[in-house]
Amino acid sequence: WDEGPEVGGDYGPYRQSERGHIYQEKARELMEAGLAYPCFCTQEELDKKKEEAEARGENPKYDGMWRDADPALVKEKMDAGEPYTIR
């Protein structure tokens, strides 16, 4: 091939593990545009929701809990360094 991890080129970095800064920048842009948001659900909370959905015979899915959260609460959690996932 003309370019890639071994030969270089204009469109690198080529390995996903080397592209983290690109993904972080794009996630920030999506959040600033209102197209993504931080979710502070813990793994335990998500597991519980999954179990409950399966017990009802439904497919598990994220319920958008943090989609419309109070911006002041979101800022407070982010300022406190609480872990979150961008959705």
C-alpha contacts under 8 A as a table, 3 or more apart, distances in Angstrom:
res1	aa1	res2	aa2	distance
1	W	4	G	7.29
2	D	7	V	7.51
2	D	9	G	7.75
3	E	6	E	7.62
3	E	7	V	5.34
3	E	8	G	5.29
3	E	9	G	5.00
3	E	10	D	7.95
4	G	7	V	5.39
4	G	8	G	5.22
4	G	9	G	6.56
4	G	12	G	7.26
4	G	14	Y	6.07
5	P	8	G	5.71
5	P	12	G	7.65
5	P	13	P	7.37
5	P	14	Y	5.48
5	P	15	R	6.87
8	G	12	G	6.91
9	G	12	G	6.34
11	Y	14	Y	7.37
12	G	15	R	7.97
13	P	16	Q	7.79
13	P	18	E	6.05
13	P	19	R	6.19
14	Y	18	E	7.22
14	Y	19	R	7.54
15	R	18	E	5.36
15	R	19	R	6.71
16	Q	19	R	5.14
16	Q	20	G	7.21
17	S	20	G	6.38
18	E	21	H	7.81
19	R	22	I	5.34
19	R	23	Y	6.51
20	G	23	Y	5.14
20	G	24	Q	6.14
21	H	24	Q	5.10
21	H	25	E	6.20
22	I	25	E	5.22
22	I	26	K	6.27
23	Y	26	K	5.15
23	Y	27	A	6.05
24	Q	27	A	5.10
24	Q	28	R	6.16
25	E	28	R	5.10
25	E	29	E	6.25
26	K	29	E	5.00
26	K	30	L	6.22
27	A	30	L	5.08
27	A	31	M	6.23
27	A	36	A	7.46
27	A	86	I	7.20
28	R	31	M	5.11
28	R	32	E	6.14
29	E	32	E	5.11
29	E	33	A	6.17
30	L	33	A	5.12
30	L	34	G	6.26
30	L	35	L	5.02
30	L	36	A	5.32
31	M	34	G	5.07
31	M	35	L	5.72
31	M	36	A	4.60
31	M	37	Y	5.51
31	M	38	P	7.96
32	E	35	L	7.58
32	E	36	A	7.99
33	A	36	A	7.69
34	G	37	Y	7.08
36	A	86	I	6.43
36	A	87	R	5.30
37	Y	66	W	7.45
37	Y	67	R	6.30
37	Y	86	I	5.51
37	Y	87	R	5.41
38	P	66	W	6.99
38	P	67	R	7.84
38	P	74	V	7.66
38	P	84	Y	5.81
38	P	85	T	5.57
38	P	86	I	4.56
38	P	87	R	6.20
39	C	65	M	7.63
39	C	66	W	5.32
39	C	67	R	7.57
39	C	84	Y	5.28
39	C	85	T	5.15
39	C	86	I	6.05
39	C	87	R	6.59
40	F	66	W	7.21
40	F	82	E	7.41
40	F	83	P	6.51
40	F	84	Y	4.61
40	F	85	T	6.66
41	C	45	E	6.05
41	C	46	L	6.60
41	C	84	Y	7.25
42	T	45	E	5.16
42	T	46	L	6.36
43	Q	46	L	5.10
43	Q	47	D	6.03
44	E	47	D	5.05
44	E	48	K	6.14
45	E	48	K	5.13
45	E	49	K	6.30
46	L	49	K	5.13
46	L	50	K	6.17
46	L	62	Y	7.81
47	D	50	K	5.01
47	D	51	E	6.18
48	K	51	E	5.11
48	K	52	E	6.15
49	K	52	E	5.11
49	K	53	A	6.17
49	K	60	P	7.41
50	K	53	A	5.20
50	K	54	E	6.18
50	K	60	P	5.01
50	K	61	K	7.21
51	E	54	E	5.13
51	E	55	A	6.05
51	E	60	P	7.86
52	E	55	A	5.04
52	E	56	R	6.39
53	A	56	R	5.16
53	A	57	G	6.36
53	A	58	E	5.04
53	A	59	N	6.28
53	A	60	P	5.36
54	E	57	G	4.86
54	E	58	E	5.28
54	E	59	N	6.27
54	E	60	P	6.47
55	A	58	E	7.42
62	Y	65	M	7.77
64	G	67	R	5.16
64	G	68	D	7.96
65	M	68	D	7.36
65	M	69	A	7.58
66	W	69	A	5.01
69	A	73	L	7.19
69	A	74	V	6.85
70	D	73	L	5.33
70	D	74	V	6.40
71	P	74	V	5.00
71	P	75	K	6.08
72	A	75	K	5.12
72	A	76	E	6.09
73	L	76	E	4.99
73	L	77	K	6.21
74	V	77	K	5.22
74	V	78	M	6.11
75	K	78	M	5.06
75	K	79	D	5.89
76	E	79	D	5.16
76	E	80	A	6.14
77	K	80	A	5.04
77	K	81	G	6.40
77	K	82	E	5.50
78	M	81	G	5.09
78	M	82	E	5.77
78	M	83	P	7.80
79	D	82	E	7.69
